[in-house]
Amino acid sequence: MSMTLLEEVIKSKPEDFEFITLAKEARLFLQGHNWCKAIEKQWLAANWDNILIVFYFDFIPDSSDTDDHVWVIVGDLPPAYIDVESANTETEAVQVYIEIMDDWVQCVKGGRPVEDCYPISIPPEIRYADMLDLRLQLIRKYILGLP
């Protein structure tokens, strides 16, 4: 796994405003969780043309029983964090992301409640489930190389 500190990436591409905005979105998303007291470092783990970006964070947790590392995925889809116990690499983080988002999609399409799904900030409506499902299919095919 080859990751680059965010500051180094921004130095090398200061004109990539979309990337910089998504990096800030990932940071704010993580800071929005009460178990994250402060962020220590942010790395770029993978970037697919700003459509899907995986960041890796070191942070100060609110308690000793919380991990102090986490993956955050942002892009043209709902943001999510993936704990390091569920994913050791950025590819595994994307695979877990697909699984948790697909769970939400299947609940919405099946008319089931989404309370037990990973919480995402879009209404549980068929049209949004269809849009997310299409993005997940594209990630499977073009990023992960799966059928």
SULNORHU-V797848 format. One record per pair of residues at least 4 apart in sequence whose C-alpha atoms are under 7 Angstrom apart, sorted by sequence separation. I is the first residue (numbers start at 1). GAP is how many residues later the second one is. If there is no record, write none. Layout:
I_GAP / I_GAP
This chain:
4_4 / 5_4 / 6_4 / 7_4 / 8_4 / 9_4 / 10_4 / 16_4 / 17_4 / 18_4 / 19_4 / 20_4 / 21_4 / 22_4 / 23_4 / 24_4 / 25_4 / 26_4 / 27_4 / 28_4 / 48_4 / 74_4 / 82_4 / 83_4 / 84_4 / 88_4 / 89_4 / 90_4 / 91_4 / 92_4 / 93_4 / 94_4 / 95_4 / 96_4 / 97_4 / 98_4 / 99_4 / 100_4 / 101_4 / 102_4 / 103_4 / 104_4 / 105_4 / 106_4 / 107_4 / 108_4 / 124_4 / 125_4 / 126_4 / 127_4 / 128_4 / 129_4 / 130_4 / 131_4 / 132_4 / 133_4 / 134_4 / 135_4 / 136_4 / 137_4 / 138_4 / 139_4 / 140_4 / 141_4 / 4_5 / 31_5 / 47_5 / 48_5 / 61_5 / 74_5 / 87_5 / 107_5 / 139_5 / 140_5 / 141_5 / 30_6 / 47_6 / 61_6 / 73_6 / 74_6 / 87_6 / 107_6 / 108_6 / 140_6 / 141_6 / 46_7 / 47_7 / 61_7 / 73_7 / 107_7 / 46_8 / 60_8 / 72_8 / 73_8 / 45_9 / 59_9 / 72_9 / 44_10 / 45_10 / 58_10 / 59_10 / 71_10 / 72_10 / 104_10 / 44_11 / 45_11 / 58_11 / 70_11 / 71_11 / 82_11 / 43_12 / 44_12 / 57_12 / 58_12 / 70_12 / 71_12 / 42_13 / 43_13 / 57_13 / 70_13 / 71_13 / 104_13 / 42_14 / 43_14 / 56_14 / 57_14 / 70_14 / 103_14 / 42_15 / 56_15 / 69_15 / 41_16 / 42_16 / 55_16 / 56_16 / 108_16 / 41_17 / 54_17 / 55_17 / 108_17 / 109_17 / 40_18 / 41_18 / 54_18 / 55_18 / 100_18 / 108_18 / 39_19 / 40_19 / 54_19 / 39_20 / 40_20 / 53_20 / 54_20 / 109_20 / 38_21 / 39_21 / 53_21 / 108_21 / 38_22 / 52_22 / 53_22 / 71_22 / 36_23 / 37_23 / 52_23 / 36_24 / 37_24 / 51_24 / 52_24 / 105_24 / 36_25 / 37_25 / 50_25 / 51_25 / 35_26 / 36_26 / 35_27 / 105_28 / 19_31 / 102_31 / 6_36 / 54_36 / 5_37 / 6_37 / 5_38 / 6_38 / 98_38 / 4_39 / 5_39 / 3_40 / 4_40 / 3_41 / 4_41 / 3_42 / 78_42 / 2_43 / 78_43 / 46_44 / 45_45 / 26_46 / 26_48 / 22_52 / 22_53 / 77_55 / 1_88
